[in-house]
Amino acid sequence: MYSSKKNVLETVALFKAHGISEVVLSPGSRNAPLIQSFASDPFFNCHSVVDERSAGFFALGIINRIQKPVAVCCTSGTALLNYGPAVAEAFYQELPLVVVSADRAPAWIGQMDGQTLPQAGVFGKLVLTSVQVPEVHSDEDRWHCNRLLNEALNTCKRPGPVHINIPISEPLFDFSVETLPEVRTTSVVMPMAINDLQSLVERYDQAERVLIVIGQLPANPLKLTSLLEKCRLHGSEVVLVEHLGQYVMPDSIGNFDALISTWNEQQASAFAPDLLITMGGHVVSKRLKRWLRENPPKTHWHIGLSGQMPDTYQHATHFIQTTPEAFLEAFVKLQKKQVAGPVSPWILNWNLASRGLPEPDRSLPFSDITVTGAFLKGIGKFAQKNSPNSTEKRLNTRNSGELSTEKVQNARKMVVFVGNSSPVRNLQLYQKPKDVSVFCNRGTSGIEGTLSAACGYAVGSEGLVFVLVGDLSFFYDLNILTHQSFPTNLRILLINNGGGSIFRQLPGLGNSEIVTNYVSASHNLKAKGFIEASGVRYFQASSDAELDDVLKTWCSLEGNSAALLEVFTDNALNLEASQTYFRSLQP
Ligand SMILES: Cc1ncc(C[n+]2csc(CCOP(=O)(O)OP(=O)(O)O)c2C)c(N)n1
């Protein structure tokens, strides 16, 4: 049975009509009418996460998996503010997070009536739109409510977060309605004027050095990959992509951050492009940003649907407001040069330089860097074991009946959620095994939601979901361990270096007592007690030999609970390993 509140019924019916089926619910009484109505309808897949900060990131994890809008729903007051970090992350990663907050009637805000604050518009510029629907007492109220809800649900597809605030007056608990109302839906159509691209195609065809930089993208950009392949026909393109860009081709370059560290001024200028094309979100490499700012292209196009205009490299000339796929599809149709020319010396130089760079190896001291390498190698081996045949067998035993190709493809793919700070940087020093998707809260680079996001992804996923995270980030996000059905397919590798190790690597910051206590926040905490109390299996390692020994068991599919491997490293060795590696790359 549904709530009798008409604005709640309109909301739930419109979510259904817009196909938003995943809802992360946090407890409360003001939002009980919403909870009751979502949870009563089998269309919705409801999750319960108590801590709203975790709930927000949990929802982002689901969005990473299904690549569709996902709703979070909370009660009034500070509950809503706890969504803040995930809202900011969604804004900068352009993820369609739909925040639904229950509220008191506007007359009662600020009247010492308990659990209220000015909720409408509370996220300011961090949401694409914020609406407050009315309580429905007339036909006009209902039209108003419907119009605002449609507006918000269409806007989140741009994509990005939106906020819907829903005042609900007492009585709250009349759940006597049997069916949802018929509702009007509206949608937005955005045709692209293909001829607008003609002049861009001409410039592209004339350019001799085209650098394509792919920032953070959602998983599975298969269509984008094949379109890029078609577009790159005249032999003058280099593609740079980090692991967060997901896209992998034999000739794309991932180790550019390390490569740039080896260049002198002359080389920095010789490798510069004349046309730069960027798509996707953030790039981790600071060196890339500095290099392109100092050695700018003549033209820089940024392609993105959301309308944001990031001038990351300070020389942007065109913002092309559409999806990379739509842009490339139109672009390929207009391209005249359909035959690849000879590979230019510029491209050859890029490829030679990139291939000539070694990855870090085990001759370095046991450290965050070598642990990261062992982790990637370990899950790569696991990937081979998890061959298509064994995947299909496993899926068949779980779900009788036909398997969709998508399901099999998704189960074959392995997923890594990587924490900010050192883990995301160290991961980039190694090549990524094929069929691994990498996610990170890189929109605002916060350290608070890695585990929660991984958990949100894992709850609906068939395959293993790996997490590589530092200790401060891990302890920050402990609340998610209280999730009622903590996913058994999570494998967490926690690198415990006793604080924020990244700050030890910053030249100039030093190693004073103040830095140790307050900047790095050094500690002696171990995860063991927390982990075992939450029913997750615990492993630990402090040396190469121990790590090799334990990785096999930890990676394996067996076992009916999640597993955490805590690896202890020493900060002096972490610094030594990093310095030794980068020194070894210098000519
Ligand atoms: C919410 C938030 N608070 C503070 C920071 C600043 N910060 C950046 S990196 C970092 C240290 C992270 O330490 P850890 O997760 O242990 O990773 P490590 O660098 O030690 O590998 C901190 C505190 C941040 N990014 N986000």
The ligand as a MOL file (V3000), in Angstrom:
LIG
                    3D

  0  0  0     0  0            999 V3000
M  V30 BEGIN CTAB
M  V30 COUNTS 26 27 0 0 0
M  V30 BEGIN ATOM
M  V30 1 C 37.2290 14.3970 2.8010 0
M  V30 2 C 38.6910 14.7360 2.6280 0
M  V30 3 N 39.3930 15.1890 3.7020 0
M  V30 4 C 40.7100 15.4660 3.5580 0
M  V30 5 C 41.3370 15.3040 2.3550 0
M  V30 6 C 42.8310 15.6640 2.2180 0
M  V30 7 N 43.6170 14.4530 1.9600 0 CHG=1
M  V30 8 C 44.0840 14.1450 0.7430 0
M  V30 9 S 44.9830 12.7890 0.6940 0
M  V30 10 C 44.8140 12.5330 2.3490 0
M  V30 11 C 45.5100 11.3790 3.0160 0
M  V30 12 C 44.9150 10.0780 2.6540 0
M  V30 13 O 45.5770 9.0600 3.3530 0
M  V30 14 P 45.3600 7.5310 3.0240 0
M  V30 15 O 43.9670 7.2810 2.6130 0
M  V30 16 O 45.8630 6.7580 4.1820 0
M  V30 17 O 46.2460 7.2900 1.7340 0
M  V30 18 P 47.8530 7.3200 1.5910 0
M  V30 19 O 48.2260 8.5850 0.9030 0
M  V30 20 O 48.4750 7.2030 2.9450 0
M  V30 21 O 48.1760 6.1680 0.7550 0
M  V30 22 C 44.0390 13.5450 2.9120 0
M  V30 23 C 43.7140 13.6490 4.3600 0
M  V30 24 C 40.5550 14.8510 1.2660 0
M  V30 25 N 41.0680 14.6560 0.0500 0
M  V30 26 N 39.2530 14.5430 1.4470 0
M  V30 END ATOM
M  V30 BEGIN BOND
M  V30 1 1 1 2
M  V30 2 1 2 3
M  V30 3 2 2 26
M  V30 4 2 3 4
M  V30 5 1 4 5
M  V30 6 1 5 6
M  V30 7 2 5 24
M  V30 8 1 6 7
M  V30 9 2 7 8
M  V30 10 1 7 22
M  V30 11 1 8 9
M  V30 12 1 9 10
M  V30 13 1 10 11
M  V30 14 2 10 22
M  V30 15 1 11 12
M  V30 16 1 12 13
M  V30 17 1 13 14
M  V30 18 2 14 15
M  V30 19 1 14 16
M  V30 20 1 14 17
M  V30 21 1 17 18
M  V30 22 2 18 19
M  V30 23 1 18 20
M  V30 24 1 18 21
M  V30 25 1 22 23
M  V30 26 1 24 25
M  V30 27 1 24 26
M  V30 END BOND
M  V30 END CTAB
M  END
